Amino acid sequence: MILHHLLLVFRNFKRFKSTFLINLIGLSTGLTCAVLIFLWVNDELTVDTFHKNDARLFSVMTYKKLTEGIDTSPSTPAILREALIAEVPEFENVATSVAFNEPYEFSVSADAKHVSAVGQLISEDYFKVFSYTFLQGDPANVLTDKGSIVISETLAKKFFNTTDHVVGKVVDWEVLNIKKQFVITGVYKELPTTASDRFDFALSFEVYKEIVGKEALTYGNFGTNTYAVLKEGVRPADVDAKIADFIKRKDPTSHVTLFLQRYSERYLYGHYENGVQAGGRIEYVRLFSLIAIFILIIACINFMNLSTAKATTRMKEVGIKKAIGAGRRTLMAQHLVESLLMAFLSLAVAVLVVDLLLPLFNDVTGKQLTLNFTGRFVLALVGIATATGLLAGSYPAFYLSGFNPALVLKGQFVNSANEFWARKGLVVFQFALSIVFIVSVMVIYKQIEYVQTKNIGFDKDNIIYFKPSGKVGESLETFLTEVRQMPGVVNASSSAHAMVRAENSTTGMEWDGKNPADIIPFENVGVNYQMVETLGVEMLAGRTFSSQFGDERSKIIFNEAAIDVMGLKDPVGKEITMWGKKMQIIGVVKNFHFQSLHENVKPLFFRYVPDETLHVMVKIEGGKTKETLERLGRFYTTFNPGFTFDYKFLDQDYQAQYVAEKRVAILSRYFAALAIIISCLGLFGLAAFTAERRLKEMGIRKVLGSSEAGIVYLLTKDFTRIVLVSIVIGLPASYFVVRYWLDTFVFKIDLSGWYFVSAGGVSLLIAWLTVSTQAFKAARINPSKCLKEQ
């Protein structure tokens, strides 16, 4: 029976070639989108799940009660680990690492080679908590000595061109003008691509304690991440209750609450609002999963519509089969087999297309996805194709198997009103979704354009920055003086802050009139002379730091937001107390965005601390970038022999804040185009079938004097009505979709009406172009051919 069904399917494919081709293109396009999105979603869902202790591995998080609300962070006190080990027996292992907002690139050298490498300082049991494979060294003992260092296989190859016989060799390390030597005790294998926390080398956490000093090792200083593995059978909720007030018991003045978050969930569920988990990257996982489903539905609708539209050409087949005893189940099985076969043929085409498109898709998403035909992946492909085939074939199977054989064989078959409206409803749904895609593409594009061009309050363009390694860090003022005198250099300075993200905040600020109950974080930006001028931050009142006024370490500059929250009037000249030390306000700068436009401008202050330099920043004259960089590079290598001139552009770091949004913008354009193409394929097929079915009517109308324009109008008006209904439904839906996305930004574009008017006009124009090709073809046919008996 199955072979019989397959034979009939093959004959139908051969008989209705155009319908077969339209269905194949539509379904294979939809399945291509679905497979690509499945690969991306699967990769996102498996980030950080490779660790052996994944089910029991947690990050210790903090709720910090502030005046403006509750701040949620993975940052914890450096001394928390020892206390948790001693007092919370439910933990099997607890590890600590330094919590930079992003891994800091330390300068490491060996064998006369200097490399900027991403490093972390970690506790000795870090490798018991996380799953690293060591090529050399014992992970349980590699960092028991403060003079030890472990490096990745990539860093080992950079230094020594091999990973063999590396243990025992010495490397030099430098950061913040601190220079130390370490002995390599281990080499670990690179983590999988699904690891979110990656570094090139690790030092003992004891080095961190030595650098920051004992005064920083309190429950009031938050500079590290703490991770814990629960013992078997321990419930996270029970531990949450036990550790909630842990820090408050140690420091009665603290407003911090501890809780656990599963480590592998931080990547997807990393966004909190006022202490409540409010999504994160999981929102994009859900978004693209919905897009894949909707595009598949659009493709399936084409199959349903074309199958039911072609029903009149197959009704005699159904009538005869029913007359000779075929049951409805048998007929339904035949049509489902046909749709399933079409789905699997489309899947084969889709896999080939995915293989071709995967490099481009990886470039867009920043992933390293591959077509790895594991059992799970093959099962997923089969599941997607089966679901698609059943969905696409379900309505036609029920519809075609329900014909009355007596009426069909008498030629009295009449299309039902339900079938007519169902087909129109499906087309309306298709184009409504397409309109949502079109509006989304336009709004996302304009918002990305807005964040790229908005005046953020300082001049990020043509500013480069680099690490003060080697002699640059030792003789920083000499280096800066020489650089400022170079042709093409506008200004140069140094900073302890990257200027494009929140990095270091403090609540240790007191001023006259402050409410003792207020807990307000201020972003702490350590700078050198000329830093404010280099950035082009505009002064609102007072002055910037200058060597003309002697030692400026007791001076401070605030932004407008800080002055507003402090409620100070005429602040210049007034004193505040920070960390118990008197500081005089010498200036106020206008607000500028040191975070992304997802955030409001927060209170901020500049203080003069040249010895804390992490970045040297150089402002280059516009139009002279190339020659100035070449000049700077030659000077740098002469001034700092043995070190390479590795720099970055500040505006590129600013744009990197919106990498997720840019990827959404690019992918949404592609998916919108595909959704529109698939919808138009179905509309094209329906228009062709409608024109074919009404050929005799067209012939009679032409004989009676109808013009070609009149016939075109007659054939297109029904489809125009359908698209207009789609516009009426799609535009309100698109408004809620784009409004939801825009609300993730504090600073955003206005949703003007032209986005929606344009989307409606574009969809209508596309529909007209699609339908009119068939309408013009039908209108130009010779009436004698239309009226001839076939």
C-alpha positions in Angstrom: 0.0 0.0 0.0 2.9 2.3 0.9 4.5 1.7 -2.5 1.2 2.4 -4.2 0.9 5.7 -2.3 4.5 6.6 -3.3 3.8 5.8 -6.9 0.7 8.1 -6.9 2.8 10.8 -5.2 5.4 10.6 -7.9 2.7 10.8 -10.6 1.1 13.9 -9.0 4.5 15.6 -8.7 5.1 14.9 -12.4 1.6 16.0 -13.4 1.6 19.3 -11.5 5.2 20.4 -12.1 4.7 24.1 -11.3 2.9 23.4 -8.0 5.6 20.8 -7.1 8.3 23.4 -7.8 6.6 26.2 -5.8 6.1 23.8 -2.9 9.6 22.5 -3.0 11.1 26.0 -3.1 8.8 27.3 -0.4 9.3 24.4 2.0 13.0 24.1 1.5 13.4 27.8 2.1 11.4 27.6 5.3 13.3 24.5 6.4 16.7 26.2 5.7 15.7 29.0 8.1 14.5 26.5 10.6 17.7 24.4 10.5 20.0 27.5 10.7 18.0 28.8 13.7 18.0 25.4 15.3 21.8 25.2 15.1 22.1 28.7 16.6 19.5 28.1 19.4 21.0 24.7 20.3 24.4 26.4 20.6 23.0 29.1 22.8 21.2 26.6 25.0 24.4 24.5 25.5 26.7 27.4 26.6 28.6 26.4 29.8 26.7 23.1 30.1 29.8 21.1 29.3 31.2 21.3 32.9 31.1 17.9 34.7 29.4 19.5 37.7 26.9 21.5 35.6 23.8 20.4 37.5 25.4 21.3 40.9 27.6 24.3 39.8 26.3 27.7 40.9 27.4 31.3 40.8 27.1 33.2 44.1 25.1 36.3 43.3 24.4 39.5 45.2 21.3 41.7 45.7 22.5 45.1 46.7 19.8 47.5 48.1 20.3 51.0 46.7 18.3 54.1 46.8 17.3 53.7 43.2 16.3 50.1 43.6 18.0 46.7 43.9 21.2 46.0 41.9 21.9 42.4 41.0 25.5 41.4 40.4 27.9 38.4 40.3 30.5 40.5 42.1 31.3 39.4 45.7 33.8 40.2 48.4 37.3 38.6 48.0 37.1 37.1 51.5 33.8 35.4 51.0 35.2 32.1 49.7 37.0 31.1 52.9 34.0 32.0 55.0 31.6 29.9 52.9 34.0 26.9 53.0 34.2 27.2 56.8 30.5 27.8 57.6 28.4 26.3 54.8 28.9 22.5 54.7 26.4 22.1 51.9 29.2 23.3 49.5 31.4 20.6 48.1 33.9 23.1 46.6 34.1 26.9 46.4 36.3 28.8 44.0 37.0 32.5 43.4 38.2 34.5 40.4 38.8 38.2 39.8 35.6 39.8 38.5 36.6 42.2 35.7 33.7 43.5 33.7 35.6 41.9 30.8 38.8 39.9 31.1 41.7 42.3 31.4 44.5 41.8 28.9 47.7 41.4 30.9 51.1 41.8 29.3 53.0 38.5 29.4 56.4 37.7 28.0 58.6 34.7 27.6 61.5 33.7 25.3 61.9 37.4 24.4 58.3 37.4 23.1 55.7 39.9 24.4 52.0 39.0 24.1 48.9 40.7 25.3 46.9 37.8 26.9 43.6 37.6 28.7 44.3 36.5 32.3 42.5 35.8 35.5 43.5 35.3 39.1 41.9 32.3 40.6 41.8 30.2 43.8 43.6 26.9 43.9 40.4 24.8 43.7 39.1 26.6 40.6 39.9 23.5 38.4 38.0 21.3 40.8 34.9 23.4 40.3 35.3 23.8 36.5 36.1 21.2 33.9 39.5 21.9 32.3 41.5 19.2 30.5 45.2 19.6 31.2 47.8 18.6 28.7 50.6 19.1 31.3 50.4 19.5 35.0 48.1 18.2 37.8 45.0 20.5 37.9 44.6 19.8 41.7 48.0 21.3 42.4 49.0 23.7 39.6 48.3 26.9 41.7 49.2 25.8 45.2 52.3 28.1 44.9 51.9 31.9 44.6 54.7 31.9 42.0 52.9 29.5 39.6 51.1 30.2 36.4 49.0 28.0 34.1 48.6 28.8 30.4 46.4 27.7 27.6 47.7 25.6 24.7 47.2 28.6 22.4 49.4 30.8 24.6 52.0 28.0 24.9 52.2 27.8 21.1 52.5 31.6 20.8 55.5 31.5 23.2 57.2 28.2 22.5 55.6 26.9 19.3 54.7 23.7 21.1 52.9 22.5 24.2 55.5 19.9 25.0 58.1 20.4 27.8 56.6 23.8 28.7 56.2 23.1 32.5 59.1 24.6 34.4 59.7 27.5 32.1 59.6 31.1 33.3 57.3 33.9 32.1 57.3 37.6 33.0 54.0 39.3 33.8 53.2 43.0 34.1 50.2 45.0 34.9 49.8 48.5 36.6 53.6 48.8 36.6 53.8 45.7 38.7 56.3 43.2 37.4 56.6 39.6 38.5 58.0 36.3 37.3 56.1 33.0 37.3 56.9 29.4 36.7 54.6 27.5 34.3 53.1 24.6 36.2 50.4 23.5 33.8 49.0 23.8 30.2 45.3 23.3 29.7 43.4 22.5 26.5 41.2 25.1 24.9 37.7 25.1 26.2 34.8 24.3 23.8 33.3 27.1 21.8 30.3 27.0 24.1 32.4 28.4 27.0 31.4 31.9 28.0 34.4 32.5 30.3 37.7 32.2 28.5 41.2 33.2 29.4 44.7 32.6 28.2 46.5 32.2 31.6 45.7 32.1 35.3 47.6 33.1 38.4 47.1 32.3 42.0 44.4 34.3 43.8 47.1 35.1 46.4 48.7 37.4 43.8 45.4 39.4 43.8 45.4 39.7 47.5 49.0 41.0 47.4 48.2 43.6 44.8 45.1 45.1 46.4 46.4 44.9 49.9 44.6 43.9 53.2 42.5 47.1 53.3 40.6 45.8 50.2 39.8 42.4 51.8 36.6 43.4 53.6 33.0 42.6 53.2 32.4 46.1 51.8 34.6 45.6 48.7 33.2 43.6 45.8 35.8 42.7 43.3 35.6 38.9 42.7 33.3 36.2 41.4 32.5 33.3 43.7 31.5 29.8 42.4 30.3 26.8 44.4 29.5 23.2 43.7 26.7 21.8 45.9 27.0 18.4 47.5 24.8 15.6 46.0 21.2 15.9 47.1 21.4 19.5 48.4 18.6 21.7 47.2 19.6 25.2 46.0 16.6 26.8 47.7 17.7 25.5 51.1 21.2 27.0 50.6 19.7 30.3 49.4 17.8 30.6 52.6 20.9 29.8 54.6 23.3 32.3 52.9 20.8 35.2 52.3 22.0 37.2 55.3 25.5 35.8 55.3 27.3 39.1 54.6 24.9 41.1 56.8 26.0 38.9 59.7 29.6 39.7 59.0 29.0 43.4 58.4 25.8 44.8 60.1 26.0 47.9 57.9 25.8 45.9 54.7 22.6 45.9 52.5 23.7 42.9 50.5 21.8 39.6 50.1 23.4 36.5 48.7 21.6 33.9 46.4 22.6 31.2 44.0 22.2 31.1 40.2 23.0 28.0 38.2 26.3 28.8 36.4 25.1 27.6 33.0 22.0 29.9 33.3 24.0 33.1 33.7 24.6 33.4 30.0 20.9 33.2 29.0 19.3 34.7 32.1 21.8 37.4 33.0 19.4 40.4 33.1 17.8 41.5 36.3 15.5 44.5 36.9 15.1 45.7 40.5 16.1 42.3 41.9 13.9 40.3 39.6 15.1 38.0 36.8 14.0 39.7 33.6 15.4 37.7 30.7 18.7 38.3 28.9 19.9 36.5 25.8 17.1 34.0 26.3 14.8 36.7 24.8 16.7 36.4 21.5 16.5 32.6 21.7 12.8 32.8 22.0 12.5 35.5 19.3 14.4 33.5 16.7 12.6 30.3 17.6 9.3 32.0 17.0 10.7 33.4 13.7 11.6 29.8 12.6 8.2 28.5 13.5 6.4 31.4 11.7 8.5 31.0 8.6 7.7 27.3 8.5 4.0 28.0 9.0 4.1 30.5 6.1 5.7 27.8 3.9 3.2 25.2 5.1 0.3 27.6 4.3 1.5 27.7 0.6 1.3 23.9 0.5 -2.2 23.9 2.0 -3.5 26.6 -0.3 -2.1 25.2 -3.5 -3.2 21.7 -2.5 -6.8 22.7 -1.8 -6.9 25.0 -4.8 -5.9 22.1 -7.0 -8.7 20.0 -5.5 -11.0 20.2 -8.5 -8.3 18.5 -10.7 -8.2 15.6 -8.3 -11.8 15.2 -7.2 -12.6 12.5 -9.7 -9.6 10.4 -8.5 -11.0 10.8 -4.9 -14.6 10.0 -6.1 -13.6 6.8 -7.9 -11.5 5.6 -5.0 -14.3 6.1 -2.6 -16.8 4.5 -4.9 -14.7 1.3 -5.1 -14.4 1.1 -1.3 -11.4 3.3 -0.3 -11.9 4.6 3.2 -11.3 8.1 4.4 -8.3 7.0 6.4 -6.7 5.5 3.3 -7.2 8.7 1.4 -5.9 10.8 4.2 -2.8 8.6 4.5 -2.1 9.0 0.8 -2.2 12.8 1.1 -0.1 12.8 4.2 2.5 10.6 2.6 2.6 13.1 -0.3 3.2 16.0 2.1 5.7 14.1 4.2 7.6 13.1 1.1 7.6 16.7 -0.1 8.9 17.8 3.4 11.8 15.3 3.3 12.7 16.2 -0.2 12.7 19.9 0.9 14.8 18.9 3.9 17.4 17.4 1.7 17.6 20.6 -0.4 17.6 22.6 2.8 20.6 20.7 4.3 22.6 21.4 1.1 21.7 25.1 1.2 22.6 25.3 5.0 26.0 23.7 4.2 26.6 26.5 1.7 25.3 29.3 3.9 26.8 28.2 7.2 30.1 30.2 6.8 28.1 33.4 6.1 25.7 32.6 8.9 28.7 32.1 11.3 30.1 35.5 10.3 26.8 37.2 11.1 26.2 35.4 14.4 29.8 35.3 15.6 29.5 31.5 16.1 31.4 28.5 14.9 28.5 26.3 14.0 29.0 23.1 12.0 26.8 20.5 10.4 27.6 17.6 12.7 25.2 14.7 12.0 25.0 13.3 15.5 22.1 11.2 16.6 20.5 14.1 18.3 20.9 16.4 15.3 19.5 13.8 12.9 16.6 13.2 15.2 15.9 16.9 15.3 16.0 17.2 11.5 13.6 14.2 11.2 11.4 15.8 13.8 11.3 19.2 12.1 10.6 17.6 8.6 7.9 15.3 10.0 6.2 18.1 11.9 6.4 20.3 8.7 5.0 17.5 6.5 2.1 16.7 8.9 1.2 20.4 9.4 1.4 21.2 5.6 -0.6 18.1 4.7 -3.2 17.9 7.5 -5.7 20.4 6.1 -5.5 19.1 2.4 -5.8 15.5 3.7 -9.0 16.2 5.6 -10.3 18.4 2.9 -9.7 16.2 -0.1 -10.8 13.0 1.7 -14.1 14.6 2.6 -15.5 14.8 -1.0 -18.9 13.3 -1.6 -18.3 10.6 -4.3 -21.8 10.7 -5.8 -21.6 14.5 -6.3 -18.1 14.3 -7.6 -18.8 11.6 -10.2 -21.8 13.5 -11.4 -19.7 16.6 -11.9 -21.7 18.5 -9.3 -18.8 19.4 -7.0 -19.0 22.9 -5.7 -16.3 24.7 -3.6 -17.5 25.2 -0.1 -17.6 28.6 1.5 -15.5 27.2 4.4 -12.7 26.2 2.0 -12.9 29.5 0.3 -12.6 31.5 3.5 -10.0 29.2 5.0 -7.8 29.7 2.0 -8.2 33.5 2.2 -7.6 33.4 5.9 -4.3 31.6 5.5 -3.1 34.1 2.9 -4.1 36.9 5.3 -2.1 35.3 8.1 0.9 35.0 5.7 1.0 38.6 4.7 0.2 39.8 8.2 3.4 38.1 9.4 5.3 39.5 6.5 4.1 43.0 7.4 5.3 42.4 11.0 8.7 41.5 9.6 8.9 44.5 7.3 8.1 47.0 10.2 10.5 45.2 12.5 13.3 45.5 9.9 12.8 49.2 9.4 12.5 50.0 13.2 15.6 47.9 14.1 17.6 49.5 11.3 16.6 53.0 12.4 17.3 52.3 16.1 20.8 50.9 15.3 21.5 53.9 13.1 20.3 56.1 16.0 22.7 54.6 18.6 25.6 54.7 16.1 25.1 58.4 15.3 23.7 59.9 18.6 25.9 62.4 20.3 26.9 60.6 23.4 28.5 63.5 25.1 32.2 62.9 24.2 34.1 62.5 21.0 34.8 58.8 20.6 35.9 59.0 17.0 39.6 58.9 16.0 40.6 57.9 19.6 42.9 54.9 19.9 43.9 53.2 23.2 46.5 50.7 24.2 48.1 49.2 27.3 51.0 51.0 29.1 53.3 48.0 28.8 57.0 48.0 29.4 58.8 51.4 29.4 55.6 53.2 28.5 54.2 52.4 31.9 57.5 53.2 33.6 57.9 56.6 31.9 54.3 57.4 31.2 54.6 61.2 31.4 57.6 61.3 29.2 55.9 59.1 26.6 52.7 61.2 26.7 54.7 64.5 26.3 56.4 63.1 23.2 53.2 61.8 21.7 51.3 65.1 22.2 54.0 66.9 20.1 53.6 64.6 17.1 52.0 65.9 13.9 48.5 64.5 13.6 48.0 64.0 17.3 45.3 66.3 18.9 45.9 65.2 22.5 47.0 62.2 24.6 46.4 61.1 28.1 45.7 58.0 30.2 42.9 56.5 32.2 41.9 53.6 34.5 38.5 53.4 32.7 37.5 52.2 29.3 34.8 54.9 29.0 32.3 52.7 27.2 30.9 50.7 30.1 30.4 50.7 33.8 33.5 49.2 35.4 34.1 50.5 38.9 31.6 52.1 41.2 31.5 53.1 44.9 28.9 54.1 47.4 31.5 55.5 49.8 30.5 59.1 49.1 29.4 61.6 51.8 28.3 65.3 51.5 26.5 67.9 53.4 22.8 67.3 53.4 23.0 63.6 52.4 20.2 61.4 53.8 22.1 58.7 55.8 19.7 56.1 54.5 20.6 56.9 50.8 22.9 54.3 49.1 23.9 55.8 45.8 26.6 54.2 43.5 29.0 56.6 41.7 31.0 55.5 38.7 34.7 55.9 39.6 36.8 57.1 36.7 40.5 57.5 37.4 42.3 59.8 34.9 45.5 61.6 34.1 46.0 65.2 33.1 44.4 66.1 29.7 42.0 63.1 29.8 38.8 65.2 29.9 40.2 67.3 27.0 41.2 64.2 25.0 37.7 62.8 25.2 36.1 66.2 24.4 33.8 66.0 27.4 32.2 69.4 27.8 32.7 71.3 31.1 29.5 72.7 32.6 31.2 74.6 35.4 34.7 74.9 36.9 37.9 73.4 35.4 39.6 70.2 34.7 42.7 68.7 36.3 45.9 70.6 35.6 49.5 70.5 36.8 49.4 74.2 37.2 47.5 73.8 40.4 49.9 71.4 42.1 48.8 68.1 43.5 45.3 67.3 42.3 44.7 64.0 44.1 42.4 65.7 46.6 40.3 67.2 43.8 37.2 65.7 42.1 35.0 66.4 39.1 31.4 65.2 38.9 28.9 64.8 36.1 25.5 66.5 36.1 23.8 63.3 37.2 25.9 63.1 40.3 25.3 66.7 41.2 21.6 66.2 40.7 21.4 63.1 43.1 23.5 65.0 45.7 21.2 68.0 45.4 24.2 70.4 45.5 23.8 74.1 44.3 26.9 75.9 43.1 29.0 72.8 43.7 32.3 74.1 42.5 34.6 74.8 45.5 32.5 72.7 47.9 33.9 69.6 49.7 32.7 66.1 49.9 34.1 63.1 51.7 35.1 59.9 49.8 36.3 56.8 51.7 36.9 59.1 54.7 39.0 61.6 52.8 38.1 65.2 52.1 37.8 66.0 48.3 37.2 69.4 46.8 34.9 69.7 43.8 36.7 71.7 41.1 34.4 71.1 38.1 31.2 69.7 36.7 31.0 68.0 33.3 27.9 67.6 31.1 26.4 64.2 31.2 27.9 61.7 28.7 27.1 58.1 27.9 29.7 55.8 29.4 27.3 52.9 29.1 25.1 51.8 26.3 21.9 53.6 25.5 20.0 50.8 27.2 20.9 52.6 30.4 20.3 56.0 31.9 23.3 58.2 32.5 24.5 57.3 36.1 26.3 59.5 38.6 30.0 59.7 37.8 33.2 61.4 39.0 36.7 61.9 37.7 39.7 61.7 40.0 43.3 62.3 39.3 45.2 58.9 39.7 47.9 58.6 37.0 49.5 55.6 38.8 46.4 53.5 38.2 46.6 53.8 34.4 45.2 50.9 32.5 44.8 52.6 29.1 46.8 55.2 27.1 44.4 57.2 24.9 45.4 59.2 21.9 43.2 61.5 19.9 44.1 61.7 16.2 43.3 64.5 13.9 40.5 63.5 11.4 41.7 62.6 7.9 45.3 61.9 9.1 44.7 58.5 10.8 46.9 56.3 8.6 50.0 58.4 8.6 49.6 59.3 12.3 49.2 55.7 13.3 52.4 54.8 11.3 54.3 57.6 13.1 53.0 56.5 16.5 53.9 52.8 15.7 57.5 53.7 14.8 57.8 55.9 17.9 56.3 53.2 20.2 58.6 50.4 19.1 61.6 52.8 19.5 60.5 54.0 22.9 59.4 50.5 24.0 61.8 48.0 22.4 60.5 44.4 22.3 56.8 45.3 22.5 54.4 45.5 19.6 52.1 48.5 19.0 48.7 46.8 19.7 45.9 49.4 19.7 42.2 49.5 19.4 39.7 52.2 18.4 37.4 53.6 21.1 34.5 54.0 18.7 34.8 50.3 17.8 34.4 49.4 21.5 31.4 51.6 21.7 29.8 49.9 18.7 30.6 46.5 20.2 28.0 47.2 23.0 25.3 46.7 20.3 26.7 43.6 18.6 23.6 41.6 19.6 21.3 44.2 18.2 23.3 44.4 15.0 23.1 40.7 14.5 19.3 40.9 15.1 19.1 43.6 12.5 21.0 41.6 9.9 19.2 38.4 10.6 15.8 40.0 10.7 16.5 41.5 7.2 17.3 38.0 5.8 14.4 36.4 7.5 12.0 39.1 6.5 13.1 38.8 2.9 12.6 35.0 3.0 9.2 35.3 4.6 8.1 37.7 1.9 9.5 35.5 -0.9 7.7 32.5 0.5 4.5 34.4 0.8 4.8 35.7 -2.7 5.5 32.2 -4.0 2.1 31.1 -2.6 0.4 34.1 -3.9 1.9 33.6 -7.3 0.8 30.0 -7.4 -2.8 30.9 -6.3 -2.9 33.7 -8.8 -1.7 31.4 -11.6 -4.3 28.8 -10.6 -7.1 31.3 -10.4 -6.2 32.7 -13.8 -6.1 29.2 -15.3 -9.5 28.3 -13.8 -11.1 31.5 -15.1 -9.6 31.4 -18.6 -13.0 30.7 -20.3 -14.6 33.5 -18.3 -11.8 35.8 -19.5 -12.3 34.7 -23.1 -16.0 35.5 -22.9 -15.4 38.9 -21.3 -12.9 39.8 -24.1 -15.3 38.7 -26.8 -18.0 40.9 -25.1 -15.6 43.9 -25.2 -13.7 43.9 -21.9 -10.3 45.6 -22.0 -7.1 44.0 -20.8 -6.9 46.5 -18.0 -10.4 45.6 -16.9 -9.5 41.9 -16.8 -6.3 42.7 -14.9 -8.3 44.7 -12.4 -10.9 41.8 -12.1 -8.2 39.3 -11.3 -6.2 41.4 -8.9 -9.0 43.0 -6.8 -9.7 39.9 -4.7 -6.1 39.6 -3.8 -5.8 43.3 -3.1 -8.7 43.0 -0.6 -6.9 40.1 1.1 -3.6 42.1 1.4 -5.5 45.1 2.8 -7.1 42.9 5.5 -3.5 41.6 6.2 -2.4 45.2 6.6 -5.2 46.0 9.0 -4.2 43.0 11.1 -0.5 43.2 10.7 0.2 46.8 11.5 -1.2 46.8 15.1 0.6 43.5 15.8 3.9 45.0 14.4 3.5 48.0 16.7 3.4 45.9 19.8 6.4 43.8 18.7 8.7 46.7 17.9 7.5 48.7 21.0 8.4 45.7 23.2 11.9 45.6 21.6 12.4 49.4 21.8 11.5 49.5 25.4 14.8 47.7 26.2 16.5 51.0 25.3 16.2 54.1 27.6 17.2 56.3 24.6 15.3 55.3 21.4 13.7 56.6 18.3 10.1 57.7 18.1 7.7 55.3 16.5 6.4 57.6 13.7 3.6 56.5 11.5 5.6 56.4 8.3 7.2 53.0 9.4 3.8 51.5 9.3 2.5 53.3 6.3 5.6 52.3 4.4 5.3 48.7 5.5 1.7 48.5 4.3 2.6 50.2 1.0 5.5 47.9 0.4 3.5 44.7 1.1 0.7 45.9 -1.2 3.1 46.7 -3.9 4.8 43.3 -3.6 1.4 41.6 -3.8 0.4 43.6 -6.9 3.6 42.8 -8.6 3.3 39.1 -7.8 -0.4 38.8 -8.9 -0.2 41.2 -11.8 2.3 39.0 -13.7 -0.3 36.2 -13.9 -3.2 38.7 -14.5 -1.4 40.3 -17.5 -0.6 36.9 -18.8 -4.3 35.9 -18.6 -5.5 39.2 -20.0 -3.4 38.9 -23.1 -4.4 35.4 -24.1 -6.3 34.9 -27.4 -10.0 34.4 -26.6 -10.3 31.7 -29.2 -7.9 29.6 -27.2 -9.8 30.2 -24.0 -13.1 29.1 -25.5 -11.8 26.1 -27.4 -12.9 22.8 -25.8 -10.1 21.0 -24.3 
